[in-house]
Every structure is written in structure tokens, then in C-alpha cells.
Amino acid sequence: MRIIRSPDTGDAVRDVQHRLLELGYRIDADELDGRFGPSTEAAVRTFQQQRGLPADGVVGGETWGQLVEAGYRLGDRVLYLRSPAFRGDDVRELQRRLNALGFEVGKEDGIFGARTSDAVAEFQLNVGEPPDGIVGPGTLAALERLRPAVAGPSRAVVREAEDVSRLERSLAGSRIAIDPGHGPDDPGNVGPGGLVEAEATLLLATDLADRLAERGAEPTLLRRGDERPTPSDRALAANALGADLCVSLHFNAGDPSAEGATCFYYGTAATHSPAGRLLAELILEELTTRLGLTDGRTHPLAVAILRETRMPAVQVEPCFLTNPREERLVADPASRGRLAAAIASGLERFFRAGATAASAARGTDRPSARRR
């Protein structure tokens, strides 16, 4: 879809405004003729912030998709496994209820995939419904009768945290998906010296792949050269690869004085990925302690590469490309190599943290090795 932003006018803007109004957001009356004015932009930013999207006030593909998804309530339509998958807040509510009842859906991502279909069929079998995986009136009535307790932390979050503690793999032999953010159709930010984000992420991704291979991992780049995969294409590729972890690389932008490293993990107002959060924290700690970068903290985000991947995933923004000093750091091969090494160390520590927790649970914990 084309990007919709200020000062656009027309039917596409009216459609965005209508959806925002239906969701309870305020837009000034003098803009409702299809003018993307200040109140429309403010409503878009608030919506994006509440949905875990970058709050840039611009309606691109991911924001538009979330606007559509937000309009669905459980019971509005019959849900079942299909391609492309049903997406929406109705699916997310179904997943939350099933998880609360002990029928494991996994990540409550609002996407009706195979795991959700299996959980529906298992639920139907337990309540005497035909186990066809189709969420129609009978299945919805059974869910209403049971009234699962959905307040508090999602059981999917608790289970994922437990899975991390049982992780006993090491970085060596693990499959790591590396996503060089942006591409030819979406070059991203540009530094004052002319370094383009799409080019910089590919350079850093190549360096990271080299560092991971040196440590025995099996890295795969999700974009090469002039390839133009969409964010969902990249997530699908990581899933098809059977990756153990996924790292998406981007660079931040702001005024020339803005600086530092930030890491993102999958999260919304209702749920998050504990494994992704731990991975983001470990990578950020390596970037800030090893390279002295300003700590921009970790934050939840619900973009496709984090939402649609089935493995722990993070988006790493190690520098501000608009900061002249940090742009030079990214452009310099030696400095960029140190960025890649720090990210690789964060990945290595993630596996080590799981192995240490598993050893402790068996009563065989040993003092951890000094960090590399």
C-alpha cells in the first residue's frame, strides 16, 4: 500500500480517520473531510504507541494492518486455519482465553496459525464439540460458559519464561537468522555523511554472520544485495529456516546529538516475549559495556519481524545514524566489527543463561565462566 501521511487528502485518509473514530480516537471535525491534519496525526501516533508500533504518525503497511485488525471482536467472524491466516484482535482474544484454560497457543500474536488451530481442536474435544478447529457459535458459547480468568500475566508469558530456564543449547551449532533492516525500496535513514541505513545494516549483518560463524553458529542473512523481502517475508524465512534466534538490525535517527544503543523485543500492552526481552537485555549490556555506547534501554515492539517469528527475536539499533560520530563508527570496518562482536557475545550469553538456569534446577550449577 502507499504511505498515508500529513498533508495527504482524499478517500484513503477518510478511511484511516473512520477506523480511528470507530476505535474511540478523537479527530477534529474540520479534518473529517479527508485531510490528514494535526489531530489525525496525533490520533495515529497514539494508536501506534498503544499497539507497540513506532509512533511516527505515518500510516504504512504495518500501521494499516493493525488498524484493520483492531476492528475485529471475537464473534465477528468464523475463524479457522487458512492461508493467508486470519489476523485480528478477535484472534488475539481467542488465544488469550485458550492459554488461560491450559490449551497452549504460544505467543498471543493475533495470527490464527497451526498452533492456534490445534489448541482450538483440543479445546473442542474437551467440551464435546466436533474437533474441527473451526471457531463458530458453538465453540464460542463453550468459551463463554467456562469464563477463563484472563486478568494478570498471560500463561503464554509464564510458559515462555520457563522454556528459557530449560534451554540447554549453546551458540555453537545454533541457527541464527540475521535480518539486515530496510532494502532498495525502503532505504531508511541517511547519515550526515551520506551513509544509508539499508547499506549499513547489510554491512553490519555480514560482519555479525562472520563473528557468529567463528563461534560455531550457523548464521543466515534474510536479505542480500538488491533483494526486496517484506517484513513478513523475512519472518517467514526465519521460521522456514528453523532458526533458534532472530536478530533484526536497524539504526536509529534523531537530531545530530542523539546517541546510543537500543534493543527491542516483541511486546504489546497485554503480552510480551520473556525470551526476547532477555536476549535484548543481554545484547544491550554488551553494546554499552564493551563499546561505551549510551544505554537507550530495551523496549517492547510489535513489528512483523518480532511478532511473526516463532523463535526469540530482537531488533537491535546500536547507533544513531544521524549522529556524525556514531555514523563514522558504523562506517569504519574495525569499529563495526566490534559492534558485531558485542552482538554475538549477547547471543552467546543468552544460551549460557539458559544452560546455567537448567544446571541450577538440577542442583549441578557451577560458577559461570568469565564473560568474553
LOTI-95537 format. One line per 8 residues: number of its first residue (from 1); for each residue y, z, x of C-alpha. Coordinates in steps of 0.02 Angstrom, whole numbers, plus 50000, padded with zeros to 5 digits. Each point is the difference from the previous one (the first is absolute). Layout:
# residues N
NUM = Y,Z,X; ...;
***
This chain:
# residues 372
1 = 50000,50000,50000; 50181,49979,50054; 50094,50155,50052; 50119,50070,49867; 50151,50096,50065; 50187,50028,49981; 50099,49896,49951; 49868,49892,49912;
9 = 50017,49958,49816; 49887,49923,49868; 49837,50024,49906; 49904,50071,50149; 50129,50139,50016; 49993,50032,49813; 49811,50018,50012; 50017,50130,50139;
17 = 50133,50093,49900; 49892,50000,49842; 49853,50075,50094; 50109,50133,50080; 50076,50047,49832; 49826,50014,49922; 49955,50121,50140; 50152,50109,49963;
25 = 50120,49945,50137; 50185,49983,49962; 50094,49836,50020; 50182,49975,49951; 50026,49898,49842; 50116,49876,50087; 49856,49946,50114; 49871,49971,49863;
33 = 50050,49817,49984; 49889,49970,50152; 50119,50050,50139; 49923,50093,50148; 50143,50122,50023; 50018,50175,50076; 49910,50095,49861; 49854,49877,50001;
41 = 49985,50019,50188; 50008,50190,49985; 49862,49996,49867; 49892,49890,50112; 50025,50118,50148; 49953,50152,49895; 49846,49911,49933; 49947,49950,50176;
49 = 50023,50176,50065; 49896,50075,49860; 49862,49871,50026; 49987,50025,50188; 50080,49834,50047; 50140,49964,50124; 50157,50039,49900; 50100,49844,50047;
57 = 50059,49954,49825; 49921,49828,50015; 49865,49939,49880; 49871,49913,50107; 49816,49973,49967; 49943,50180,50018; 50142,50073,49895; 49973,49869,49864;
65 = 49814,50038,49998; 50034,50186,49982; 50124,49966,49858; 49864,49908,49906; 49868,50132,50038; 50113,50142,49944; 50007,49928,49825; 49815,50029,49963;
73 = 49935,50160,49917; 49816,50045,49986; 49936,49920,49841; 50122,49853,50001; 49862,49880,50052; 49813,49993,50030; 49961,50027,50185; 49850,49932,50095;
81 = 49953,49929,50169; 50070,49827,50026; 50085,49891,50129; 50146,50018,50021; 49983,50185,49965; 50096,50089,49863; 50146,50097,50074; 50111,50126,49915;
89 = 50044,50177,49958; 49864,49996,49867; 49870,49970,50136; 50076,50140,50106; 49991,50121,49853; 49818,49950,49969; 49959,50030,50184; 50083,50171,49997;
97 = 49902,50055,49847; 49835,49938,50070; 50029,50086,50167; 50044,50161,49908; 49834,49991,49907; 49902,49975,50161; 49969,49813,49986; 50061,49941,50170;
105 = 50123,49858,49997; 50076,50035,50171; 50181,49954,50030; 50100,50003,49838; 50084,49835,50038; 50017,49926,49826; 49881,49856,50044; 49842,49978,49894;
113 = 49875,49960,50137; 49812,50017,50020; 50006,50187,50034; 50101,50031,49841; 49880,49892,49901; 49850,50097,50067; 50083,50166,49957; 50036,49939,49822;
121 = 49818,49948,49978; 49939,50169,50065; 50118,50090,49882; 49941,49894,49853; 49819,50039,50041; 50039,50186,49999; 50088,49996,49830; 49875,49887,49912;
129 = 50103,49841,50005; 49927,49832,50056; 50025,50001,50190; 50087,49831,50005; 50153,50052,50102; 50116,49939,49862; 50137,50122,49951; 50022,49971,49814;
137 = 50034,50114,49851; 49833,50092,50011; 50018,50044,50184; 50182,50050,49976; 49952,50112,49853; 49869,50086,50109; 50129,50030,50136; 50119,50074,49872;
145 = 49865,50117,49933; 49963,50070,50173; 50185,50024,50045; 49978,50009,50188; 50120,50115,50092; 50112,49886,50102; 50133,50125,50051; 50012,50045,50183;
153 = 49933,49905,50150; 49888,49853,49962; 49817,50025,50039; 50006,49834,50092; 50123,50079,50122; 49887,50151,50025; 49847,49891,50028; 50088,49888,50125;
161 = 50058,50152,50098; 49820,50061,50006; 49943,49828,50059; 50120,50011,50147; 49926,50167,50051; 49826,49920,50001; 50052,49850,50103; 49894,49994,50158;
169 = 50038,49827,50067; 50100,49963,50156; 50128,49865,50035; 49873,49909,50109; 49903,49879,49889; 50119,50021,49852; 50076,49850,49913; 50189,50008,49995;
177 = 50103,49880,49893; 50173,49968,50072; 50131,49924,49886; 50150,49920,50088; 50129,50021,49861; 50099,49855,49928; 49973,49818,50051; 50079,49826,49998;
185 = 50048,50010,49816; 50068,50178,50014; 50066,50028,50176; 50066,50175,49964; 50139,50084,50097; 50091,49924,50148; 50065,50101,50147; 50174,49979,50077;
193 = 49919,49909,50146; 49912,49878,49884; 49825,50077,49999; 49919,49959,49833; 49888,50130,49919; 49858,49878,49960; 49992,49952,50183; 50015,50179,50063;
201 = 49860,50065,49888; 49884,49863,50063; 50039,50044,50181; 49969,50185,49967; 49842,49963,49901; 49930,49898,50145; 50039,50142,50122; 49920,50127,49883;
209 = 49843,49893,49984; 49988,49995,50189; 50018,50190,50016; 49870,50030,49865; 49877,49878,50077; 50019,50093,50166; 49945,50158,49909; 49846,49916,49926;
217 = 50067,49964,49825; 49982,49834,49908; 50177,49947,49948; 50039,49855,49884; 50174,49929,49964; 50034,49963,49817; 50132,49869,50043; 50011,49879,50145;
225 = 50132,49874,50050; 50065,49900,49852; 49880,50073,49872; 50080,50054,49835; 49887,50129,49916; 50074,50101,49857; 49992,50190,50010; 49853,49997,49878;
233 = 49913,49867,50105; 50013,50115,50151; 49928,50147,49904; 49855,49892,49939; 49967,49942,50178; 49995,50179,50063; 49879,50046,49860; 49889,49849,50035;
241 = 49998,50047,50183; 49931,50171,49956; 50136,50077,50107; 49995,50186,50036; 50190,50010,50014; 50146,49885,49964; 50167,50003,50093; 50146,49898,49934;
249 = 50143,49975,50124; 50183,49983,49950; 50170,50041,50072; 50138,50094,49912; 50181,49946,49975; 50165,50087,49972; 50167,50020,50085; 50000,49977,50190;
257 = 49989,50188,50031; 49845,50028,49891; 49848,50034,50107; 49825,50072,50006; 49822,49981,49938; 49935,50017,49823; 49824,49987,49930; 49946,49973,49821;
265 = 49838,50035,49905; 49943,49959,49824; 50081,50115,49874; 50086,50009,49831; 50074,50142,49898; 49825,50036,49932; 49882,49972,50147; 49986,49961,50184;
273 = 49875,49962,50137; 49963,50155,50106; 49913,49894,50132; 50147,49881,50008; 50121,50145,50013; 49903,50079,50144; 49992,49833,50091; 50187,49973,49976;
281 = 50039,50175,50066; 49893,49976,50156; 50074,49830,50041; 50177,50064,49974; 49967,50150,50113; 49940,49884,50138; 50152,49887,49983; 50124,50143,50004;
289 = 49920,50108,50136; 49946,49861,50117; 50152,49888,49985; 50135,50124,49947; 50040,49904,49841; 50096,50087,49862; 49883,50070,49867; 50033,49908,49837;
297 = 49856,50095,49917; 49857,49936,49893; 50026,49942,49821; 49895,49941,49853; 50009,49816,49954; 49906,49893,49874; 50015,49824,50071; 49850,49885,49988;
305 = 49933,50023,50178; 49986,50188,49968; 49954,49995,49816; 49871,49862,49999; 49903,50040,50159; 49842,50103,49980; 50011,50086,50170; 50131,50123,50067;
313 = 50155,49895,50031; 50174,50027,50071; 50160,49902,50022; 50079,50037,50169; 50185,49966,50034; 50020,50059,50180; 50181,49944,50027; 50159,49939,49917;
321 = 50015,49817,50045; 50186,50010,49959; 50027,50130,50136; 50043,49905,50162; 49909,50125,50112; 49843,50002,49893; 50002,49810,49983; 49997,49989,50189;
329 = 49855,50124,50004; 49900,49889,49882; 50045,49841,50094; 49947,50070,50170; 49813,49971,50028; 49974,50163,50097; 50090,50107,49871; 49912,49911,49857;
337 = 49835,50034,50086; 50041,50185,49999; 50036,49990,49813; 49830,49919,49975; 49914,50132,50107; 50079,50141,49900; 49941,49924,49836; 49825,49977,50072;
345 = 49999,50183,50052; 50045,50051,49824; 49853,49901,49933; 49885,50079,50128; 50059,50175,49953; 49964,49963,49816; 49816,49972,50036; 49996,50150,50117;
353 = 50078,50112,49866; 49862,49956,49878; 49863,50029,50129; 50076,50168,50048; 50006,50056,49818; 49820,49945,49974; 49944,50096,50155; 50091,50155,49942;
361 = 49915,49990,49831; 49831,50001,50090; 50054,50144,50111; 49994,49893,50157; 50185,49979,50031; 50054,49982,50180; 50173,50005,50077; 50082,49830,49971;
369 = 50029,49885,50145; 50176,49987,50066; 50097,49863,49913; 50012,49840,50097;
***
